[in-house]
Amino acid sequence: MPFLPTISTFFIVLSAVLVAIGWILVTQKKYKAHKKTMISAAISALLFFIIYLSRTIFVGNTSFGGPEELKIYYTIFLIFHIILATTGAVFGIVTLVLALKRNITKHRKIGPVTSIIWFFTAITGVAVYLLLYIIYDSGETTSMIKAILGL
């Protein structure tokens, strides 16, 4: 299923673009449009996560297929991306909850930080995608189910 990484990467990029649009809308005091755009960004990020998680469980993760001497640098970069993505997801959920609970003072403080983390998450995610599927040939893919159950 080589198209799944492309689709999931599309959704994470879409979420970052929507966050940028939402940021512009809130600076223009278009609060209803901001809310709709940011909810759309969250849905796009959720679609990414569902596709990514499903692929990881049923198809597997793809290992780095590039040159062996670059593998350590890729691995460090991937770990950085994973930490950034996890942090961004937590910040995103907190920011959304604050907005939905109408705690706008805290939302305004954390929102810009969340957005910046999300932009870097999307950029590093695209870089991982390019390194795994475009720039180098993909490495092996093993599903989590195969790895756990030995099938």
N, C-alpha and C positions, 0 to 999 in steps of 0.2 A: 504494500500500500504506500508507494512512494509519494503520492499526492497529499497524504495527511500532514506531513511536516510543512508543506507549502501552505495548506489551508490554515493550520494553526498559527503559523507565522503571520499570515495575512491578518488574522483576528487580533493578534497582539499589536501589530502596527496600526490597525484600524483603531484600537482602543487608545493608543497614544495620540493619534491624530484627533480623535474626538475629545480627549482631555485638553489638547491645545486649543481646539475650537471653544470648548467650555470655558477655558481660562479667559479667552478673548471676550466671550459673551458676558462673563461676570464683571469684567472691567468696564463694559459698556452698560452695566446695570440691567441687563436683560436676564433677569433671574429665572423666569419660567423656561426660557430657551436653554439657559445654563443647566437647570435641573434635568431637563429632558436629554440634553447632550451627554451629561455626566452619567445618567442612568444607562444610556446607550453604550457609553464607554465601558461601564461595569458589565453589561451584558456581553459585549464583545470580548472582554477579558475572561468572563466566565465560559464562553464558548471555546476560547483558546484552551482553558484549563480542562474542560471536559474532553476535548479532542486529544490533548496531550496525555491526560491520565488514561483514557481508553487505549490509546496507542501504546503507552508504556506497559499497561497490564497485558493486553492481548497480542500485540505485535512485538513490542520490545523497544529497547533503547539502542541507538546506533552508536557504535564506538568510532573514535577518530580514525580516519583512514589515511591521513596525511603522513608526511615523512616522520619517521621515528624520533628524529632529533627535535621536532616541534611538539611532540606529544605532551611533554611536561608543561610547556607554555600554554598549550590548549587546555590542559587539565586545570591549571591555576586560573585561567580565564573563565572556564566553565564553573568552577567553584565560586568565583567572584559573582558571576551571573546568577547562580542559584541563590546565593545569599541576598543579592540585590532584589531578585524576583520575590523571594519569600518576604523580605522586609517591605517591598512595595505592595504586596498583596495584603499584609497585615495593616499597613498604613491606609490602603485603599478602603478596606472594610471599616476601619475606625472612622475615616473621613466621611464615608457614606452614612454610617450610623449617626454621627454627629449632625449631619445635614438633615437626615430624615427625622431626628428627634428635635429639630429646630434649635439646636445648640450652635447658633451661627457664630458666636464669638470664638469658640474653640475651633469650629470648622474653618473659619477664615485664617486662623493661625497655622493649622496643620495642612490645609489644602495645598498651598504652594509647595511645601516640602514633599508632600505625597506626589504631586505632579512631576517634580524634578526627578524623584526616585523612579517614577514610572517611565519617564522619557529615557533614562539611562538603562532601565530594564529592557525596554523595547529595542534600543540600539544594540545592546550586548546580545539580546536574543536573536536579532537579525544576523549579527556577526557569527554566532554559534551555528545558525542555519547555513550561512554561506560556507563556513569551514567544513561542515559535515556533508553538505549535499551539492554544493556548486563548485567551490575552489578545488576540493580534493574528492577523490572517489570515496564513497561511504565505506566505513568499516563493517564489521559483523553486527547483526541485529539479533538479539535473543530476548524472547518474551519473559516477563517476570514469572508467568505461570510455568513456563518450561524450566526456568532457573530454580523455582521453588519446588515444583513437583517432580522434576527430573524427567519430564515427558519429551 
